[in-house]
Amino acid sequence: MKETITFEDFTKVDLRIGTIIEVNDFPEARNPAYQLTIDFGDLGIKKSSAQITTLYTKEMLLDKQIIAVLNFPRKQIAKFMSECLVLGAVKEKDVYLLHPDTHVKNGTSVN
């Protein structure tokens, strides 16, 4: 387990629901990855890089809802600017995306 945080620490993390609206290969990435464009409703469109190529095809990801952290600083990955962090559970080297069970309005907060 990691270091214990306070509830106040947790409330600083802005977790939101978004829908993947575009998926592109990312050949410049160090490890196999996709470039994702995600619709967060009223919060806008954001981009993210995700190393999820072993379990997901581009077709499987299109229109899929995900959970992401929106209040991290932007991060340069090769020639791509990642604007949010898509969340997933890691088992060995595979990443399983976290997502709602039913459709939720884009931009909805996750508590």
DRENPA-3360 file (N, C-alpha, C; in nm, 2 decimals, always signed):
BEGIN
1 = MKETITFE = +0.08/-0.12/+0.00/+0.00/+0.00/+0.00/+0.09/+0.12/+0.00 ~ +0.03/+0.23/-0.05/+0.10/+0.36/-0.05/+0.08/+0.44/+0.07 ~ +0.14/+0.55/+0.09/+0.13/+0.64/+0.20/-0.02/+0.68/+0.22 ~ -0.06/+0.68/+0.35/-0.20/+0.73/+0.38/-0.22/+0.87/+0.35 ~ -0.33/+0.91/+0.29/-0.36/+1.05/+0.26/-0.49/+1.08/+0.34 ~ -0.51/+1.21/+0.34/-0.63/+1.26/+0.41/-0.75/+1.26/+0.31 ~ -0.87/+1.27/+0.36/-0.99/+1.29/+0.28/-0.97/+1.42/+0.20 ~ -0.92/+1.52/+0.26/-0.89/+1.65/+0.20/-0.80/+1.63/+0.08;
9 = DFTKVDLR = -0.70/+1.55/+0.09/-0.61/+1.52/-0.02/-0.69/+1.46/-0.14 ~ -0.77/+1.36/-0.11/-0.85/+1.29/-0.21/-0.94/+1.39/-0.28 ~ -1.00/+1.48/-0.21/-1.10/+1.57/-0.27/-1.03/+1.67/-0.37 ~ -0.90/+1.68/-0.37/-0.83/+1.77/-0.46/-0.82/+1.70/-0.60 ~ -0.84/+1.57/-0.61/-0.83/+1.50/-0.73/-0.96/+1.52/-0.81 ~ -0.95/+1.57/-0.93/-1.07/+1.59/-1.01/-1.09/+1.48/-1.11 ~ -1.17/+1.38/-1.07/-1.20/+1.26/-1.15/-1.33/+1.28/-1.22 ~ -1.33/+1.26/-1.35/-1.44/+1.29/-1.44/-1.47/+1.18/-1.54;
17 = IGTIIEVN = -1.59/+1.17/-1.59/-1.63/+1.08/-1.69/-1.61/+1.15/-1.83 ~ -1.56/+1.07/-1.92/-1.55/+1.13/-2.06/-1.57/+1.01/-2.16 ~ -1.59/+1.05/-2.28/-1.61/+0.96/-2.39/-1.50/+0.97/-2.49 ~ -1.44/+0.87/-2.53/-1.33/+0.87/-2.63/-1.40/+0.89/-2.77 ~ -1.35/+1.00/-2.83/-1.41/+1.03/-2.96/-1.32/+1.02/-3.08 ~ -1.19/+1.00/-3.05/-1.09/+0.97/-3.15/-0.97/+0.89/-3.09 ~ -0.92/+0.80/-3.17/-0.81/+0.71/-3.13/-0.71/+0.71/-3.25 ~ -0.58/+0.74/-3.22/-0.48/+0.73/-3.32/-0.36/+0.65/-3.26;
25 = DFPEARNP = -0.29/+0.59/-3.36/-0.17/+0.52/-3.32/-0.07/+0.63/-3.27 ~ +0.03/+0.59/-3.19/+0.13/+0.68/-3.14/+0.27/+0.61/-3.15 ~ +0.32/+0.61/-3.28/+0.44/+0.54/-3.30/+0.56/+0.60/-3.24 ~ +0.56/+0.73/-3.20/+0.67/+0.80/-3.14/+0.68/+0.76/-2.99 ~ +0.58/+0.71/-2.93/+0.59/+0.67/-2.79/+0.69/+0.57/-2.76 ~ +0.76/+0.57/-2.64/+0.86/+0.48/-2.60/+0.80/+0.34/-2.60 ~ +0.68/+0.32/-2.54/+0.61/+0.20/-2.53/+0.48/+0.21/-2.61 ~ +0.43/+0.10/-2.67/+0.31/+0.10/-2.75/+0.20/+0.18/-2.68;
33 = AYQLTIDF = +0.14/+0.27/-2.75/+0.04/+0.36/-2.69/-0.05/+0.41/-2.80 ~ -0.17/+0.46/-2.76/-0.26/+0.53/-2.84/-0.27/+0.68/-2.80 ~ -0.30/+0.77/-2.89/-0.34/+0.90/-2.86/-0.49/+0.91/-2.86 ~ -0.54/+0.95/-2.75/-0.69/+0.95/-2.73/-0.74/+1.10/-2.73 ~ -0.85/+1.12/-2.79/-0.92/+1.25/-2.78/-1.05/+1.22/-2.71 ~ -1.07/+1.29/-2.60/-1.18/+1.26/-2.50/-1.27/+1.38/-2.48 ~ -1.40/+1.35/-2.49/-1.50/+1.46/-2.47/-1.55/+1.45/-2.33 ~ -1.52/+1.57/-2.26/-1.57/+1.58/-2.12/-1.68/+1.68/-2.10;
41 = GDLGIKKS = -1.77/+1.68/-2.20/-1.89/+1.77/-2.20/-1.85/+1.91/-2.18 ~ -1.92/+1.98/-2.08/-1.90/+2.12/-2.06/-1.75/+2.16/-2.03 ~ -1.67/+2.06/-1.99/-1.53/+2.08/-1.95/-1.44/+2.08/-2.08 ~ -1.50/+2.04/-2.19/-1.42/+2.05/-2.32/-1.36/+1.91/-2.36 ~ -1.28/+1.92/-2.47/-1.22/+1.81/-2.53/-1.07/+1.81/-2.48 ~ -1.03/+1.69/-2.44/-0.89/+1.68/-2.39/-0.82/+1.56/-2.46 ~ -0.69/+1.57/-2.46/-0.61/+1.46/-2.52/-0.53/+1.39/-2.41 ~ -0.51/+1.26/-2.44/-0.43/+1.18/-2.35/-0.36/+1.07/-2.42;
49 = SAQITTLY = -0.24/+1.03/-2.37/-0.17/+0.91/-2.43/-0.19/+0.80/-2.33 ~ -0.22/+0.68/-2.39/-0.25/+0.57/-2.30/-0.19/+0.44/-2.36 ~ -0.11/+0.37/-2.27/-0.05/+0.24/-2.31/-0.15/+0.13/-2.29 ~ -0.24/+0.12/-2.38/-0.35/+0.02/-2.36/-0.37/-0.06/-2.49 ~ -0.26/-0.07/-2.57/-0.27/-0.14/-2.70/-0.28/-0.29/-2.69 ~ -0.24/-0.35/-2.57/-0.24/-0.50/-2.56/-0.39/-0.55/-2.55 ~ -0.47/-0.48/-2.48/-0.61/-0.53/-2.46/-0.72/-0.46/-2.54 ~ -0.69/-0.35/-2.60/-0.79/-0.27/-2.67/-0.75/-0.23/-2.81;
57 = TKEMLLDK = -0.84/-0.25/-2.91/-0.81/-0.20/-3.04/-0.87/-0.06/-3.05 ~ -0.83/+0.01/-3.16/-0.89/+0.14/-3.18/-1.04/+0.14/-3.19 ~ -1.09/+0.04/-3.26/-1.23/+0.03/-3.27/-1.31/+0.00/-3.14 ~ -1.24/-0.07/-3.05/-1.31/-0.10/-2.92/-1.31/+0.03/-2.83 ~ -1.22/+0.11/-2.85/-1.21/+0.23/-2.77/-1.30/+0.35/-2.81 ~ -1.33/+0.35/-2.94/-1.41/+0.46/-3.00/-1.55/+0.46/-2.93 ~ -1.59/+0.57/-2.88/-1.72/+0.59/-2.81/-1.73/+0.52/-2.67 ~ -1.61/+0.47/-2.62/-1.61/+0.41/-2.49/-1.60/+0.52/-2.38;
65 = QIIAVLNF = -1.67/+0.51/-2.27/-1.66/+0.60/-2.16/-1.55/+0.56/-2.07 ~ -1.48/+0.65/-2.02/-1.36/+0.62/-1.93/-1.37/+0.72/-1.81 ~ -1.28/+0.69/-1.71/-1.26/+0.78/-1.60/-1.12/+0.84/-1.61 ~ -1.11/+0.97/-1.59/-0.98/+1.04/-1.60/-0.96/+1.14/-1.49 ~ -0.83/+1.17/-1.46/-0.79/+1.28/-1.37/-0.77/+1.40/-1.46 ~ -0.85/+1.51/-1.43/-0.84/+1.63/-1.52/-0.75/+1.74/-1.46 ~ -0.71/+1.73/-1.34/-0.64/+1.84/-1.28/-0.49/+1.82/-1.26 ~ -0.43/+1.73/-1.34/-0.29/+1.72/-1.34/-0.23/+1.82/-1.44;
73 = PRKQIAKF = -0.11/+1.86/-1.42/-0.05/+1.95/-1.53/-0.03/+1.88/-1.66 ~ -0.04/+1.95/-1.77/-0.01/+1.89/-1.90/+0.13/+1.83/-1.90 ~ +0.14/+1.72/-1.98/+0.27/+1.65/-1.99/+0.31/+1.62/-2.13 ~ +0.43/+1.66/-2.17/+0.48/+1.64/-2.30/+0.53/+1.49/-2.31 ~ +0.47/+1.42/-2.41/+0.51/+1.28/-2.44/+0.55/+1.27/-2.58 ~ +0.68/+1.26/-2.61/+0.73/+1.28/-2.75/+0.68/+1.41/-2.80 ~ +0.61/+1.41/-2.92/+0.56/+1.54/-2.98/+0.41/+1.56/-2.94 ~ +0.36/+1.49/-2.84/+0.22/+1.49/-2.81/+0.21/+1.55/-2.67;
81 = MSECLVLG = +0.11/+1.64/-2.65/+0.08/+1.70/-2.52/-0.04/+1.63/-2.46 ~ -0.02/+1.56/-2.35/-0.12/+1.49/-2.27/-0.18/+1.58/-2.17 ~ -0.32/+1.59/-2.17/-0.39/+1.69/-2.09/-0.47/+1.63/-1.98 ~ -0.47/+1.50/-1.97/-0.54/+1.43/-1.86/-0.49/+1.29/-1.85 ~ -0.52/+1.22/-1.74/-0.47/+1.09/-1.71/-0.59/+0.99/-1.71 ~ -0.59/+0.90/-1.80/-0.70/+0.80/-1.81/-0.66/+0.69/-1.71 ~ -0.76/+0.65/-1.63/-0.73/+0.56/-1.52/-0.76/+0.41/-1.56 ~ -0.67/+0.32/-1.51/-0.69/+0.18/-1.54/-0.63/+0.10/-1.43;
89 = AVKEKDVY = -0.67/-0.02/-1.42/-0.62/-0.12/-1.32/-0.50/-0.20/-1.40 ~ -0.39/-0.21/-1.33/-0.28/-0.28/-1.40/-0.26/-0.42/-1.34 ~ -0.26/-0.51/-1.43/-0.23/-0.65/-1.39/-0.11/-0.70/-1.48 ~ +0.00/-0.73/-1.42/+0.12/-0.75/-1.49/+0.15/-0.64/-1.58 ~ +0.15/-0.65/-1.71/+0.18/-0.53/-1.79/+0.05/-0.48/-1.87 ~ -0.06/-0.55/-1.84/-0.19/-0.51/-1.91/-0.26/-0.40/-1.82 ~ -0.32/-0.31/-1.89/-0.40/-0.20/-1.83/-0.55/-0.22/-1.87 ~ -0.63/-0.24/-1.77/-0.78/-0.25/-1.78/-0.84/-0.12/-1.75;
97 = LLHPDTHV = -0.90/-0.06/-1.85/-0.96/+0.08/-1.83/-1.07/+0.07/-1.72 ~ -1.08/+0.18/-1.64/-1.19/+0.20/-1.55/-1.30/+0.27/-1.62 ~ -1.42/+0.23/-1.60/-1.53/+0.29/-1.68/-1.66/+0.27/-1.60 ~ -1.76/+0.36/-1.63/-1.89/+0.34/-1.56/-1.96/+0.22/-1.63 ~ -2.05/+0.15/-1.55/-2.13/+0.04/-1.60/-2.24/+0.08/-1.70 ~ -2.29/+0.20/-1.68/-2.39/+0.25/-1.77/-2.35/+0.39/-1.82 ~ -2.41/+0.44/-1.93/-2.38/+0.56/-1.98/-2.40/+0.68/-1.88 ~ -2.30/+0.76/-1.87/-2.31/+0.88/-1.78/-2.28/+1.00/-1.86;
105 = KNGTSVN = -2.34/+1.11/-1.82/-2.32/+1.24/-1.89/-2.17/+1.27/-1.88 ~ -2.11/+1.31/-2.00/-1.97/+1.35/-2.00/-1.94/+1.47/-1.91 ~ -1.83/+1.46/-1.84/-1.80/+1.57/-1.74/-1.85/+1.54/-1.60 ~ -1.93/+1.43/-1.58/-1.98/+1.40/-1.45/-1.86/+1.37/-1.36 ~ -1.87/+1.43/-1.24/-1.77/+1.41/-1.13/-1.78/+1.27/-1.07 ~ -1.66/+1.21/-1.05/-1.65/+1.08/-0.98/-1.61/+1.10/-0.84 ~ -1.69/+1.06/-0.74/-1.66/+1.08/-0.60/-1.63/+0.95/-0.53;
% end
